Amino acid sequence: QVQLVESGGGLVQPGGSLRLSCAASGSISSIYGMGWYRQALGKQRELVAVIGSDGRSNYADSAKGRFTISRDNAKNTVYLQMNSLKPEDTAVYYCYVRIGGRNYWGQGTQVTVSS
């Protein structure tokens, strides 16, 4: 079994920053891909950012220029640095890792951007 624990969510004012972390533990061999999805209330879940084992990353158009995804392979951890946050970034953020052909998901962390 693989477990993912997320942290770093919270309430922030527009224009502020947050850094999300997601640490994987359990039966881990090789982590091929890691990333973040988000789901706003009443909306469909959307992909925010992904990063491969080679360090290459891709972002949703809404995140480009503001968000940065990174990973620490020694700690089995993926991060999402979010800058210049907007109210429309408000959502539950879910991390995932791909191990052995299967995706594992975190429980989600709430990000609220409001004054």
C-alpha positions as CSV (number, residue, x, y, z in Angstrom):
1,Q,0.0,0.0,0.0
2,V,1.0,3.6,-0.7
3,Q,-0.2,6.5,1.4
4,L,0.0,10.2,0.5
5,V,-0.1,13.0,3.1
6,E,-0.8,16.5,2.0
7,S,-0.1,19.7,3.8
8,G,0.2,23.5,3.2
9,G,-3.4,24.5,2.4
10,G,-5.2,27.3,4.0
11,L,-6.7,30.8,3.7
12,V,-4.7,33.4,1.8
13,Q,-5.5,36.9,0.4
14,P,-5.5,37.6,-3.3
15,G,-2.0,38.1,-4.6
16,G,-0.6,35.9,-1.8
17,S,1.4,32.6,-1.9
18,L,1.1,29.1,-0.6
19,R,3.3,26.1,-0.9
20,L,1.7,22.6,-0.9
21,S,3.5,19.5,0.0
22,C,2.7,15.8,-0.6
23,A,4.8,13.0,0.9
24,A,4.4,9.4,-0.2
25,S,5.1,6.5,2.1
26,G,4.6,2.7,2.2
27,S,5.5,0.2,-0.5
28,I,7.4,2.4,-2.9
29,S,9.8,1.3,-5.6
30,S,10.0,3.9,-8.4
31,I,7.8,6.9,-8.7
32,Y,7.3,7.7,-12.3
33,G,5.0,10.7,-12.3
34,M,3.7,13.1,-9.7
35,G,1.3,15.9,-9.9
36,W,-1.6,18.0,-8.7
37,Y,-5.3,18.2,-9.5
38,R,-7.8,20.6,-8.1
39,Q,-11.6,20.7,-7.8
40,A,-13.6,23.8,-7.1
41,L,-17.1,23.5,-5.5
42,G,-19.6,22.6,-8.2
43,K,-16.9,22.2,-10.9
44,Q,-15.1,19.2,-12.5
45,R,-11.7,18.2,-11.3
46,E,-8.9,19.6,-13.5
47,L,-5.2,18.9,-13.8
48,V,-3.0,21.7,-12.5
49,A,0.6,20.5,-13.0
50,V,2.6,17.3,-13.5
51,I,6.2,16.4,-13.3
52,G,8.0,13.2,-14.6
53,S,10.9,11.2,-13.3
54,D,13.1,13.2,-15.6
55,G,12.1,16.4,-14.1
56,R,10.1,17.7,-17.0
57,S,6.9,19.5,-16.0
58,N,3.7,20.7,-17.6
59,Y,1.0,23.1,-16.4
60,A,-2.5,24.0,-17.1
61,D,-2.9,27.3,-18.9
62,S,-4.4,28.9,-15.7
63,A,-1.3,28.0,-13.7
64,K,1.4,28.9,-16.2
65,G,3.7,31.7,-14.9
66,R,2.3,31.6,-11.4
67,F,2.7,28.0,-10.1
68,T,5.8,25.8,-10.0
69,I,5.9,22.1,-9.4
70,S,9.0,20.3,-8.1
71,R,9.9,17.0,-6.5
72,D,12.4,15.7,-4.0
73,N,13.1,12.1,-4.9
74,A,15.0,11.3,-1.7
75,K,12.0,12.3,0.3
76,N,9.3,10.9,-2.1
77,T,7.7,14.3,-2.0
78,V,6.1,16.6,-4.6
79,Y,5.6,20.3,-4.0
80,L,3.4,23.0,-5.6
81,Q,4.5,26.6,-5.1
82,M,1.6,28.9,-5.8
83,N,2.2,32.6,-6.3
84,S,-0.1,35.5,-7.3
85,L,-3.1,33.6,-6.1
86,K,-6.5,34.6,-7.4
87,P,-10.0,33.9,-6.0
88,E,-10.6,31.5,-8.9
89,D,-7.8,29.3,-7.5
90,T,-10.0,28.4,-4.6
91,A,-10.4,24.6,-4.6
92,V,-9.5,21.4,-3.0
93,Y,-6.1,20.4,-4.2
94,Y,-5.3,16.7,-4.7
95,C,-1.8,15.2,-5.2
96,Y,-1.1,12.0,-6.9
97,V,1.8,9.7,-7.7
98,R,2.1,7.0,-10.3
99,I,3.8,3.8,-9.1
100,G,3.8,0.4,-10.8
101,G,1.2,1.4,-13.3
102,R,-1.3,2.7,-10.7
103,N,-2.2,6.1,-9.5
104,Y,-2.4,6.9,-5.8
105,W,-4.2,9.9,-4.5
106,G,-3.9,12.2,-1.5
107,Q,-7.0,13.1,0.6
108,G,-7.0,16.7,-0.6
109,T,-6.2,20.0,1.0
110,Q,-8.4,23.1,0.9
111,V,-7.0,26.3,-0.6
112,T,-9.2,29.4,-0.2
113,V,-8.2,32.7,-1.8
114,S,-10.3,35.5,-0.3
115,S,-10.0,38.9,1.5
